[in-house]
Amino acid sequence: MARVRGRYVMHITPGEAIEGRQEWLEECGYPMWPHAFLRLDGDLDAFVQNLRSEYIHMIYGDLTDDLLAVCDLLDVEPIVT
């Protein structure tokens, strides 16, 4: 959830968590912080363009339809990438 020009938006991106390698953690510069490596179903460039924070929230399972229903109920603009 974020705000764009005064309106709430929800950025929704289906994908899956994958097992990372130790060298990936070392390359990022913060090998001790919690990390998750993702394979996104959508367009990576569109995902990055729509990030509104350095943090993301992940959930298990594909709840895209449920999240879209919540957006409709709360008058929140969904951004699906």
Order of alpha helices (4+ residues) and beta strands (2+ residues): beta-beta-beta-alpha-beta-alpha-alpha-beta
